[in-house]
Amino acid sequence: MNLHIKDTFNTELPADPILENNRRQVKEACFSFVTPKKTSKPEMIHVSPEMLSALGMSEAEAKSEAFLNVFTGNTVLANTNPYAMCYGGHQFGNWAGQLGDGRAINLAEVAHQGKRWAMQLKGSGETPYSRTADGLAVLRSSVREYLCSEAMHHLGVPSTRALSLALSGDKVMRDVLYDGNPAYEKGAIVSRIAPTFLRFGNFEILAAQGDVKTLKTLVDYTIKHFFSHLGQPSKETYLAFFNEVVNLNLDMVVHWQRVGFVHGVMNTDNTSILGLTIDYGPYGWLEGFDFGWTPNTTDREFKRYKFGTQAEIIQWNLYKLANALYPLIEEASGLETILAAYGKKYMIKYNDMMRTKLGLFQENEADALLIKDLEKILHLTETDMSIFFRNLSQFGAKKVSNGLEIIADAFYVPSEITKIIEKEWEKWFEAYASRLKLETVSYEERKQSMNQVNPKYVLRNYMAQLAIDAADKGDYGVIEELFDLLKKPYEEQLEHKKWFAKRPDWARNKVGCSMLSCSS
């Protein structure tokens, strides 16, 4: 393979001097060198043509034995030194200390067509940060990550990417529901791609250790390679850097709310410094619109990471990053000012986003109330988010007599639409119709605009589960079908209309289709 390797992370930052692959606390270092675990019988399941091209590889190369061996961990690229990153994190609101890449190994950085990409294997064996785990991953979680990271990109949501999905040929023991019933599953490896996998936790661990020297080195490295327009390091530059990280993560979470994505485990070690959606674990897509829904079984009781709190959690995580950066700035007022502006910025961006979903081009002071009223009514009975907003674009068509007729397909239990709920909907549609009269665009223009922000197809959990079930039997056709479908989520794709449907009843409480654990 003719890759343009141009490593920076493991050449410009301090390394853990210990080379043995044993669990340990790492000090004054940003990473540890580690070699991926060899697999017994690797098999490539799927490769993303887009990411191949982005890295400067051909589809012919992707079919080679060399490609298979590199992206399943059996071969280390010439002149490269794989490594695992050191970071800490706040998990479910509590400081967890050192965490790090427990089952992810960075292979190398590739430069191509003016862009830089870090290539990483997830599920390729233990590292010094694996704690009590084996560093491996299973097929079900790997399918979910592979499909979702590429689907999110095509939805326009900032995200890490995926190059390949492969079987390791090894069996991996997992307890899916944490109920004391572990079983062997097929092992798998995903090749993840991003400009960088730096998280808030990379900075937090150094601040927690009181290692200001390494912290400054890491922050300066990050600015040099990813925020170079900010200029040379200084206290003012560090504040500007923090402000950009705030804005990037704010944009990301607004996109999550737009498409109904729920991350499920928004710990600071799962929050990207570039505002990318990172670490696809127990995520889920809203089916019934519900601010209180979380896909994570671990979060079932307190629902810290539910759909309705995602913006608040990003702000909380940013506070923790601010604390980590404080030793370099040595005054709190600048950081506090940036953080204080977050809430107002979010509400402006959220309402602007909701206007696009409703096809409103002009700003009106009554819009916030129209949006709030809609959110309240959507909670009155289980209403499919994707179908509701997609079908709403038909409102105003001459052949449609009323709003309820348009959105009827979005209700999971139509019999729950009582006369009282019906009147609430009629009242809202009257307000919506009046608001639309203030717009100057045509019905067709509005519909086209709405259909560009309200996806017709998202990776519903039951869809991913169907792909997993088939793949477990050696059939990868559903993975291929969904991969192609989700590359064009805003297009009608009538040949795939079976996927534009509410979650089927069989999936309501099925493992993997409603809530998921972190077990992967």
C-alpha positions as CSV (number, residue, x, y, z in Angstrom):
1,M,0.0,0.0,0.0
2,N,1.3,3.4,-1.0
3,L,0.2,5.5,2.0
4,H,1.8,8.9,2.7
5,I,2.6,8.4,6.4
6,K,3.2,11.6,8.2
7,D,3.1,10.9,12.0
8,T,3.0,13.8,14.4
9,F,1.3,12.6,17.6
10,N,3.9,9.9,18.4
11,T,6.8,11.9,17.2
12,E,6.1,15.4,18.7
13,L,4.6,14.4,22.1
14,P,6.2,12.6,25.1
15,A,5.9,8.9,25.1
16,D,5.6,6.4,28.0
17,P,9.1,5.1,28.4
18,I,7.9,1.7,29.4
19,L,7.5,-0.6,26.4
20,E,6.0,-3.7,28.1
21,N,2.3,-4.2,27.4
22,N,1.1,-4.4,31.0
23,R,-1.6,-2.4,32.9
24,R,-0.1,0.6,34.6
25,Q,-0.5,4.2,35.6
26,V,1.2,6.4,33.0
27,K,2.9,9.6,34.0
28,E,4.3,12.6,32.0
29,A,3.3,11.0,28.7
30,C,0.5,11.3,26.1
31,F,0.7,7.7,24.8
32,S,2.2,4.3,25.1
33,F,3.7,2.3,22.2
34,V,1.8,-1.0,21.7
35,T,1.5,-3.6,18.9
36,P,-1.9,-4.9,17.8
37,K,-2.8,-8.4,18.7
38,K,-2.5,-10.9,15.8
39,T,-5.8,-12.5,14.8
40,S,-6.3,-16.2,14.0
41,K,-8.4,-16.0,10.8
42,P,-9.2,-12.5,9.7
43,E,-11.9,-11.8,7.1
44,M,-12.8,-8.4,5.6
45,I,-16.5,-7.8,5.7
46,H,-16.9,-4.3,4.2
47,V,-14.8,-1.3,3.2
48,S,-15.9,2.3,2.7
49,P,-15.0,3.4,-0.9
50,E,-15.1,7.1,0.3
51,M,-12.6,6.6,3.0
52,L,-10.3,4.5,0.8
53,S,-10.2,7.4,-1.6
54,A,-9.7,10.0,1.2
55,L,-6.6,8.0,2.4
56,G,-5.2,7.7,-1.1
57,M,-6.0,4.0,-1.6
58,S,-7.7,2.1,-4.4
59,E,-10.4,-0.5,-4.3
60,A,-7.9,-3.0,-5.7
61,E,-5.7,-2.4,-2.7
62,A,-8.6,-2.9,-0.4
63,K,-8.9,-6.5,-1.8
64,S,-5.3,-7.3,-1.1
65,E,-3.9,-9.5,1.6
66,A,-1.7,-6.6,2.7
67,F,-4.8,-4.5,3.4
68,L,-6.5,-7.3,5.3
69,N,-3.4,-7.8,7.5
70,V,-2.8,-4.2,8.3
71,F,-6.4,-3.4,9.1
72,T,-6.9,-6.5,11.3
73,G,-3.7,-5.9,13.2
74,N,-1.6,-8.8,11.8
75,T,0.9,-6.5,10.1
76,V,2.4,-3.2,11.2
77,L,3.0,-0.7,8.4
78,A,6.7,-0.1,7.6
79,N,8.3,2.8,9.4
80,T,5.3,3.2,11.8
81,N,5.0,2.8,15.6
82,P,1.4,2.1,16.7
83,Y,0.3,3.5,20.1
84,A,-2.5,3.8,22.6
85,M,-3.4,7.3,23.9
86,C,-3.4,8.2,27.6
87,Y,-6.4,10.0,28.9
88,G,-8.7,10.2,31.9
89,G,-12.3,11.3,32.2
90,H,-15.5,12.0,34.1
91,Q,-17.8,9.1,33.7
92,F,-21.5,9.7,34.6
93,G,-20.4,12.9,36.5
94,N,-17.6,11.3,38.5
95,W,-13.8,11.5,38.0
96,A,-12.7,8.1,36.9
97,G,-8.9,8.7,36.9
98,Q,-6.8,7.3,34.1
99,L,-8.7,5.5,31.3
100,G,-7.0,5.7,28.0
101,D,-7.3,3.6,24.8
102,G,-8.2,0.3,26.3
103,R,-9.1,-1.4,23.1
104,A,-8.1,1.1,20.4
105,I,-4.7,1.2,18.8
106,N,-3.6,4.1,16.6
107,L,-1.7,2.8,13.6
108,A,-0.4,5.9,11.9
109,E,-1.3,9.3,10.4
110,V,-1.8,9.7,6.7
111,A,-1.6,12.9,4.7
112,H,-3.5,13.1,1.4
113,Q,-4.9,15.9,-0.7
114,G,-4.3,18.5,2.0
115,K,-5.9,16.6,4.8
116,R,-4.5,14.6,7.6
117,W,-6.1,11.4,9.0
118,A,-5.3,9.3,12.0
119,M,-6.0,5.6,11.4
120,Q,-7.1,3.5,14.4
121,L,-8.1,-0.1,15.1
122,K,-10.8,-0.7,17.6
123,G,-10.9,-4.2,19.0
124,S,-7.3,-5.1,18.2
125,G,-6.1,-6.2,21.6
126,E,-5.1,-5.1,25.1
127,T,-3.0,-2.0,25.9
128,P,-1.6,-0.5,29.1
129,Y,-5.0,1.1,29.5
130,S,-7.2,-2.0,29.2
131,R,-7.6,-2.3,33.0
132,T,-9.4,-5.6,33.5
133,A,-10.6,-5.9,29.9
134,D,-9.3,-7.9,27.0
135,G,-9.0,-5.0,24.5
136,L,-11.2,-6.8,22.0
137,A,-14.6,-6.0,20.3
138,V,-17.5,-8.1,19.1
139,L,-19.3,-8.2,15.8
140,R,-22.5,-6.6,17.0
141,S,-20.9,-3.4,18.4
142,S,-18.5,-3.2,15.4
143,V,-21.3,-3.4,12.9
144,R,-23.1,-0.6,14.8
145,E,-20.0,1.6,14.9
146,Y,-19.1,1.0,11.3
147,L,-22.5,1.8,9.9
148,C,-23.3,4.7,12.2
149,S,-20.1,6.7,11.8
150,E,-20.5,6.7,8.0
151,A,-24.3,7.4,8.3
152,M,-23.7,10.4,10.6
153,H,-21.2,11.8,8.1
154,H,-23.8,11.7,5.3
155,L,-26.4,13.2,7.6
156,G,-24.1,16.2,7.9
157,V,-23.3,15.5,11.6
158,P,-19.6,16.0,12.6
159,S,-18.3,12.5,13.2
160,T,-15.3,10.2,13.2
161,R,-15.3,8.0,10.1
162,A,-14.8,4.3,9.4
163,L,-12.7,2.6,6.8
164,S,-13.3,-1.1,7.3
165,L,-15.1,-3.7,9.2
166,A,-13.5,-7.2,9.6
167,L,-13.9,-10.4,11.6
168,S,-10.9,-11.4,13.6
169,G,-11.7,-15.1,13.5
170,D,-11.5,-15.3,17.3
171,K,-14.3,-15.7,19.9
172,V,-14.8,-13.1,22.5
173,M,-16.6,-13.5,25.8
174,R,-19.2,-10.9,26.7
175,D,-22.1,-10.4,29.1
176,V,-24.5,-8.4,26.9
177,L,-26.9,-7.4,29.6
178,Y,-24.5,-7.5,32.6
179,D,-26.8,-10.1,34.1
180,G,-24.3,-12.8,34.9
181,N,-24.8,-14.7,31.7
182,P,-21.7,-14.2,29.5
183,A,-21.4,-16.0,26.2
184,Y,-18.9,-16.2,23.3
185,E,-19.4,-13.9,20.3
186,K,-17.6,-13.4,17.1
187,G,-14.7,-11.0,17.4
188,A,-14.4,-8.0,15.1
189,I,-12.3,-5.0,14.3
190,V,-13.3,-1.6,13.0
191,S,-10.8,0.7,11.4
192,R,-11.7,4.2,12.6
193,I,-10.5,7.3,10.9
194,A,-10.4,11.0,12.1
195,P,-8.2,14.0,11.9
196,T,-7.4,13.3,15.5
197,F,-8.9,11.2,18.3
198,L,-8.0,13.7,21.0
199,R,-10.7,14.0,23.7
200,F,-11.3,16.3,26.7
201,G,-9.9,13.5,28.8
202,N,-6.4,13.7,27.2
203,F,-6.1,17.2,28.8
204,E,-7.9,16.3,32.0
205,I,-5.5,13.5,33.0
206,L,-2.5,15.8,32.8
207,A,-4.2,18.5,34.8
208,A,-5.2,16.0,37.4
209,Q,-1.6,14.8,37.6
210,G,-0.4,18.3,38.1
211,D,1.8,17.9,35.0
212,V,1.5,21.4,33.5
213,K,4.6,20.9,31.4
214,T,3.1,18.0,29.4
215,L,-0.3,19.7,29.4
216,K,1.2,22.8,27.7
217,T,3.0,20.6,25.2
218,L,-0.2,18.8,24.3
219,V,-2.3,22.0,24.0
220,D,0.4,23.6,21.9
221,Y,0.5,20.5,19.7
222,T,-3.3,20.6,19.3
223,I,-3.3,24.3,18.3
224,K,-0.4,23.8,15.9
225,H,-2.0,21.0,14.0
226,F,-5.8,21.6,14.3
227,F,-6.2,25.3,15.2
228,S,-3.2,26.8,13.5
229,H,-5.1,30.0,12.5
230,L,-5.0,31.0,16.2
231,G,-1.3,31.8,16.1
232,Q,1.5,31.2,18.5
233,P,0.9,29.9,22.1
234,S,-0.2,32.5,24.7
235,K,-2.8,32.9,27.3
236,E,-5.0,34.7,24.8
237,T,-4.5,31.9,22.3
238,Y,-5.5,29.3,24.8
239,L,-8.7,31.2,25.5
240,A,-9.4,31.5,21.8
241,F,-8.7,27.7,21.5
242,F,-11.2,27.0,24.2
243,N,-13.8,29.2,22.6
244,E,-13.4,27.3,19.3
245,V,-13.8,24.0,21.1
246,V,-17.0,25.3,22.7
247,N,-18.4,26.3,19.4
248,L,-17.5,23.1,17.6
249,N,-19.2,21.0,20.3
250,L,-22.2,23.2,20.4
251,D,-22.7,22.8,16.6
252,M,-22.3,19.0,17.0
253,V,-25.0,18.7,19.7
254,V,-27.4,20.8,17.7
255,H,-27.0,18.4,14.8
256,W,-27.7,15.5,17.2
257,Q,-30.9,17.1,18.3
258,R,-31.8,17.8,14.6
259,V,-31.6,14.2,13.5
260,G,-32.8,12.6,16.8
261,F,-29.4,11.0,17.7
262,V,-28.8,10.1,21.4
263,H,-25.1,9.3,22.2
264,G,-25.9,7.4,25.4
265,V,-22.5,7.8,27.1
266,M,-21.4,11.4,27.0
267,N,-18.4,11.1,29.4
268,T,-15.6,13.6,29.0
269,D,-13.4,10.8,27.6
270,N,-16.0,10.4,24.8
271,T,-16.1,14.1,23.9
272,S,-13.9,15.2,21.0
273,I,-11.7,18.2,21.0
274,L,-12.8,18.8,17.4
275,G,-16.5,18.5,18.1
276,L,-16.8,15.1,16.4
277,T,-19.2,12.4,17.4
278,I,-16.9,9.8,18.8
279,D,-17.1,6.4,20.4
280,Y,-20.3,4.8,19.2
281,G,-21.3,2.6,22.1
282,P,-24.9,2.4,23.4
283,Y,-26.2,5.1,21.1
284,G,-29.7,5.1,19.7
285,W,-32.1,7.0,17.4
286,L,-35.2,8.6,18.7
287,E,-38.2,6.7,17.4
288,G,-40.9,8.0,19.6
289,F,-40.1,11.7,20.2
290,D,-39.1,11.8,23.9
291,F,-36.7,14.2,25.7
292,G,-36.5,11.6,28.5
293,W,-35.2,8.7,26.4
294,T,-31.8,7.2,26.8
295,P,-30.5,4.1,24.9
296,N,-28.1,3.1,27.7
297,T,-29.1,0.4,30.2
298,T,-26.4,1.8,32.6
299,D,-28.1,5.1,32.5
300,R,-31.6,3.7,32.9
301,E,-32.1,5.0,36.4
302,F,-30.8,8.5,36.4
303,K,-31.0,9.2,32.7
304,R,-28.1,11.6,32.8
305,Y,-27.5,11.3,29.1
306,K,-31.1,11.4,27.8
307,F,-32.0,13.2,24.6
308,G,-33.3,16.3,26.3
309,T,-30.1,16.9,28.4
310,Q,-27.4,16.4,25.7
311,A,-26.7,20.1,25.3
312,E,-26.4,20.6,29.1
313,I,-24.0,17.7,29.3
314,I,-21.8,19.1,26.6
315,Q,-21.7,22.3,28.6
316,W,-20.9,20.4,31.8
317,N,-18.1,18.6,29.9
318,L,-16.8,21.9,28.7
319,Y,-16.6,23.1,32.3
320,K,-14.3,20.2,33.0
321,L,-12.1,21.0,30.0
322,A,-12.0,24.6,31.2
323,N,-10.7,23.4,34.6
324,A,-8.0,21.3,32.8
325,L,-6.9,24.4,30.8
326,Y,-6.9,26.7,33.7
327,P,-3.3,26.0,34.8
328,L,-2.1,27.4,31.4
329,I,-4.3,30.6,31.7
330,E,-4.2,31.2,35.4
331,E,-7.3,33.3,35.5
332,A,-10.9,32.2,35.4
333,S,-12.8,35.2,34.1
334,G,-12.1,34.6,30.4
335,L,-13.1,30.9,30.7
336,E,-16.2,31.8,32.7
337,T,-17.3,34.4,30.1
338,I,-17.0,31.9,27.3
339,L,-19.0,29.2,29.3
340,A,-21.6,31.7,30.4
341,A,-22.4,32.5,26.7
342,Y,-23.0,28.8,25.9
343,G,-26.6,28.6,27.1
344,K,-27.7,31.7,25.1
345,K,-25.8,30.5,22.0
346,Y,-27.4,27.1,22.2
347,M,-31.0,28.4,22.4
348,I,-30.3,30.6,19.4
349,K,-28.8,27.8,17.4
350,Y,-31.5,25.3,18.5
351,N,-34.4,27.6,17.5
352,D,-32.7,28.4,14.2
353,M,-32.3,24.6,13.6
354,M,-35.9,24.0,14.5
355,R,-37.0,26.7,12.1
356,T,-35.3,24.8,9.3
357,K,-37.1,21.6,10.3
358,L,-40.4,23.5,10.2
359,G,-39.5,25.3,6.9
360,L,-39.4,28.8,8.4
361,F,-37.0,31.1,6.6
362,Q,-37.7,34.4,8.4
363,E,-37.2,34.9,12.1
364,N,-40.2,35.7,14.2
365,E,-40.5,36.4,17.9
366,A,-43.4,33.9,18.2
367,D,-41.3,31.0,16.8
368,A,-40.0,29.9,20.2
369,L,-43.5,29.4,21.4
370,L,-44.6,27.5,18.3
371,I,-41.6,25.2,18.7
372,K,-42.2,24.6,22.5
373,D,-45.9,23.9,21.8
374,L,-44.9,21.4,19.2
375,E,-42.5,19.6,21.5
376,K,-45.2,19.3,24.2
377,I,-47.7,17.8,21.8
378,L,-45.2,15.4,20.4
379,H,-44.9,14.0,23.9
380,L,-48.7,13.4,24.3
381,T,-48.5,10.1,22.4
382,E,-45.7,8.0,20.9
383,T,-44.9,9.8,17.7
384,D,-42.1,8.8,15.4
385,M,-39.7,11.7,15.1
386,S,-38.2,11.0,11.6
387,I,-41.6,10.2,10.0
388,F,-43.3,13.2,11.6
389,F,-40.8,15.8,10.4
390,R,-40.3,14.2,7.0
391,N,-44.1,14.1,6.3
392,L,-44.6,17.6,7.7
393,S,-43.0,19.0,4.6
394,Q,-46.3,18.0,2.8
395,F,-48.3,20.5,4.8
396,G,-49.7,23.1,2.4
397,A,-50.1,20.8,-0.5
398,K,-53.5,21.3,-2.3
399,K,-54.4,17.6,-2.1
400,V,-54.1,17.5,1.7
401,S,-57.0,18.6,3.8
402,N,-55.5,18.8,7.3
403,G,-52.3,18.4,9.3
404,L,-53.3,15.2,11.1
405,E,-53.8,13.5,7.8
406,I,-50.2,14.2,6.9
407,I,-48.7,13.0,10.2
408,A,-51.0,10.0,10.9
409,D,-48.3,7.5,9.8
410,A,-46.0,8.8,12.6
411,F,-48.3,7.6,15.5
412,Y,-47.3,4.3,17.0
413,V,-50.7,3.7,18.6
414,P,-53.4,5.7,16.6
415,S,-56.1,4.7,19.1
416,E,-54.4,6.9,21.7
417,I,-55.2,10.0,19.6
418,T,-58.1,11.1,21.8
419,K,-60.4,14.1,21.0
420,I,-58.4,16.2,23.4
421,I,-55.1,15.3,21.6
422,E,-56.7,15.8,18.3
423,K,-57.8,19.3,19.3
424,E,-54.3,20.1,20.5
425,W,-52.9,19.1,17.1
426,E,-55.5,21.1,15.2
427,K,-54.7,24.2,17.3
428,W,-51.0,23.8,16.6
429,F,-51.5,23.3,12.9
430,E,-53.7,26.5,12.8
431,A,-50.8,28.4,14.4
432,Y,-48.3,26.8,12.0
433,A,-50.4,27.7,9.0
434,S,-50.7,31.3,10.1
435,R,-46.9,31.4,10.7
436,L,-46.3,30.0,7.2
437,K,-48.3,32.9,5.7
438,L,-45.6,35.2,6.8
439,E,-43.1,33.4,4.5
440,T,-42.5,34.4,0.9
441,V,-41.2,31.1,-0.5
442,S,-43.5,28.7,-2.4
443,Y,-44.7,25.4,-1.1
444,E,-42.3,23.5,-3.3
445,E,-39.3,25.5,-2.2
446,R,-40.3,25.0,1.5
447,K,-40.7,21.3,1.0
448,Q,-37.4,20.9,-0.7
449,S,-35.7,22.9,2.0
450,M,-37.3,20.8,4.8
451,N,-36.4,17.6,3.1
452,Q,-32.7,18.6,3.2
453,V,-32.6,18.9,7.0
454,N,-35.2,16.2,8.0
455,P,-33.7,12.9,7.0
456,K,-36.0,10.2,5.5
457,Y,-33.6,7.4,6.6
458,V,-31.6,7.1,9.8
459,L,-30.0,4.0,11.3
460,R,-32.7,2.9,13.6
461,N,-31.6,0.3,16.2
462,Y,-33.8,-2.4,14.7
463,M,-32.2,-1.9,11.3
464,A,-28.7,-2.2,12.8
465,Q,-29.9,-5.4,14.6
466,L,-31.1,-6.9,11.4
467,A,-27.7,-6.3,9.9
468,I,-26.0,-7.8,13.0
469,D,-28.3,-10.9,13.0
470,A,-27.6,-11.6,9.3
471,A,-23.9,-11.0,9.6
472,D,-23.7,-13.4,12.5
473,K,-25.0,-16.0,10.1
474,G,-22.4,-15.0,7.5
475,D,-24.8,-12.9,5.4
476,Y,-23.4,-9.4,4.9
477,G,-26.0,-8.3,2.4
478,V,-28.0,-6.2,4.9
479,I,-24.8,-4.3,5.9
480,E,-24.2,-3.5,2.3
481,E,-27.8,-2.4,1.7
482,L,-27.9,-0.1,4.8
483,F,-24.5,1.3,4.0
484,D,-25.7,2.3,0.5
485,L,-29.1,3.5,1.8
486,L,-27.5,5.8,4.5
487,K,-25.2,7.5,2.1
488,K,-28.3,9.4,0.7
489,P,-30.5,9.9,3.8
490,Y,-32.3,12.9,2.5
491,E,-33.2,11.4,-0.9
492,E,-36.5,9.6,-1.5
493,Q,-34.9,6.3,-2.6
494,L,-38.3,4.7,-3.4
495,E,-36.6,1.4,-4.0
496,H,-35.7,1.3,-0.3
497,K,-39.0,2.7,1.1
498,K,-39.4,-0.4,3.4
499,W,-36.9,1.3,5.6
500,F,-39.1,4.4,5.9
501,A,-41.3,2.9,8.6
502,K,-41.9,3.0,12.3
503,R,-40.1,0.6,14.5
504,P,-41.8,-2.8,14.2
505,D,-43.6,-4.2,17.3
506,W,-41.1,-7.1,17.6
507,A,-38.3,-4.6,18.1
508,R,-39.9,-2.7,20.9
509,N,-38.3,-4.7,23.7
510,K,-35.8,-6.8,21.8
511,V,-32.2,-6.7,23.1
512,G,-30.2,-4.4,20.8
513,C,-33.4,-2.6,19.5
514,S,-34.5,-0.6,22.5
515,M,-31.7,-0.2,25.0
516,L,-28.1,-1.3,24.9
517,S,-25.3,-1.8,27.3
518,C,-21.7,-0.7,27.0
519,S,-20.7,-4.4,26.5
520,S,-18.9,-4.7,23.2
